Amino acid sequence: MENKLAELRAQHQLSQAALAELLGVSRQTVISIERGRFDPSLPLAFTIARHFGTTIEDIFHP
Protein backbone atom coordinates (compact mmCIF):
# COMPACT_ATOMS: atom_id res chain seq x y z
CA MET A 1 0.00 0.00 0.00
CA GLU A 2 1.34 3.41 -0.95
CA ASN A 3 1.02 6.31 1.45
CA LYS A 4 1.86 9.98 1.89
CA LEU A 5 2.92 9.71 5.54
CA ALA A 6 6.52 10.85 4.98
CA GLU A 7 5.31 13.80 2.91
CA LEU A 8 2.77 14.86 5.55
CA ARG A 9 5.31 14.40 8.33
CA ALA A 10 7.80 16.62 6.51
CA GLN A 11 5.16 19.29 5.82
CA HIS A 12 4.44 19.43 9.55
CA GLN A 13 8.16 19.47 10.37
CA LEU A 14 7.99 16.32 12.48
CA SER A 15 10.77 13.81 12.87
CA GLN A 16 9.92 10.14 12.71
CA ALA A 17 10.55 9.92 16.45
CA ALA A 18 8.29 12.90 17.21
CA LEU A 19 5.46 11.48 15.11
CA ALA A 20 5.88 8.07 16.73
CA GLU A 21 5.57 9.64 20.17
CA LEU A 22 2.44 11.55 19.16
CA LEU A 23 0.88 8.37 17.79
CA GLY A 24 1.97 6.15 20.68
CA VAL A 25 3.98 3.80 18.48
CA SER A 26 7.68 3.09 17.97
CA ARG A 27 9.85 5.00 15.52
CA GLN A 28 10.38 1.69 13.72
CA THR A 29 6.61 1.46 13.16
CA VAL A 30 6.58 4.90 11.53
CA ILE A 31 9.53 3.93 9.33
CA SER A 32 7.84 0.68 8.29
CA ILE A 33 4.58 2.43 7.43
CA GLU A 34 6.38 5.11 5.41
CA ARG A 35 8.29 2.47 3.44
CA GLY A 36 5.14 0.46 2.77
CA ARG A 37 6.40 -2.58 4.67
CA PHE A 38 3.64 -2.37 7.29
CA ASP A 39 -0.02 -1.46 6.94
CA PRO A 40 -1.34 0.26 10.05
CA SER A 41 -4.33 -1.09 11.92
CA LEU A 42 -7.58 0.73 11.27
CA PRO A 43 -7.50 2.52 14.66
CA LEU A 44 -3.92 3.67 14.00
CA ALA A 45 -4.83 4.83 10.49
CA PHE A 46 -7.69 6.89 11.94
CA THR A 47 -5.31 8.36 14.54
CA ILE A 48 -2.81 9.32 11.84
CA ALA A 49 -5.52 10.92 9.70
CA ARG A 50 -6.97 12.79 12.67
CA HIS A 51 -3.53 14.09 13.64
CA PHE A 52 -3.00 15.54 10.16
CA GLY A 53 -6.58 16.77 9.81
CA THR A 54 -7.36 14.66 6.77
CA THR A 55 -8.96 11.37 5.81
CA ILE A 56 -7.46 7.90 5.67
CA GLU A 57 -8.10 7.85 1.91
CA ASP A 58 -6.01 11.00 1.47
CA ILE A 59 -3.02 9.31 3.13
CA PHE A 60 -3.22 5.64 2.15
CA HIS A 61 -3.70 4.29 -1.38
CA PRO A 62 -4.04 0.60 -2.29
N, C-alpha and C positions, 0 to 999 in steps of 0.2 A: 504494500500500500504506500503510495506517495503521500507526502505531507509538506506543509509549509511551516512547520514548527521552528526550524532554524531561522527562517526569514522573519517570522513574527518575533522571535526572541531577540534577534538583532535589532529590529525596529524599536523594540522597547528597551534596548540597551541592557539586557539581562545576560549574565553569564549562564552557562549550563548549570553550575552549582547553585546560583541564586534561584533559577527557575525550579530546580529540583526541590529546594527548600520550600518555596512557595507552594508547590504541588504536594509536598509530603512524600516524595519518592527519592531514590538515589540519583546521583549525577549519571551513573551508568545507565539508568533507565531512560533518562532524557537523551543521552547519546544514542542508545539503541532505537528509540522512537524516531529521532531525527534521521538516522541512517536507514530506516525502513526495515530493521532487523526484528523489531518488536512492535506489535499492534497493541495499543493501550486498551485496557478494559473500558467498557462503556461509561462507568462512573468517572474514570480518569479522563476520558475524552471530553466528557461534559465539563469537568473541572478546568481542563485546559482551555476549552472554548469560552467558558465563563470568565476566566482570568483575562483573556485577550478581548473580551467583549464581542465575540463573533459566534458563528455556529460551527458545529462539528464538520458539516459539509464544506465550509469554507477553508478548513484546515486539512482535512483528510480526504484523499481521493483514491478510489479503488483502482 
